[in-house]
Amino acid sequence: MSYILIHHPGCGSSKKGLELLKARGIEPQVRKYMSAAERLSADELKDIAKKMGGVSPRVFLREKDAAAAGLAETAGDEDVFAAMAENPKLIQRPIGIHGKKAVLGRPNERLLDIA
């Protein structure tokens, strides 16, 4: 079972998360979700939320970018998933996925919790 890292190479925290995993001998499959070819669909985002324990997508929403993108604070989960799929800048990173579990790597050490 492979470890998948939802990663943005332009983000310092995401880079540190990838370095941490590699330092621990984990070579994750890297998904550069900001790339048009590797974007996450709303269904994939829902699956990530489920693997995080059924959390709201707001757990891994970049709140500061949400307001700028016009996403209302009162938007429901379906609208948040759709907005994140449409605008991947709204997704907090890095996110680790391993089997039936997923975790937001904030702080980065949390990525090891599911390794």
Secondary structure, 3 states (H helix, E strand, C coil): CCEEEEECCCCHHHHHHHHHHHHCCCCCEEEECCCHHHCCCHHHHHHHHHHCCCCCHHHHECHHHHHHCCCCCCCCHHHHHHHHHHCHHHECCCEEEECCEEEECCCHHHHHHHC
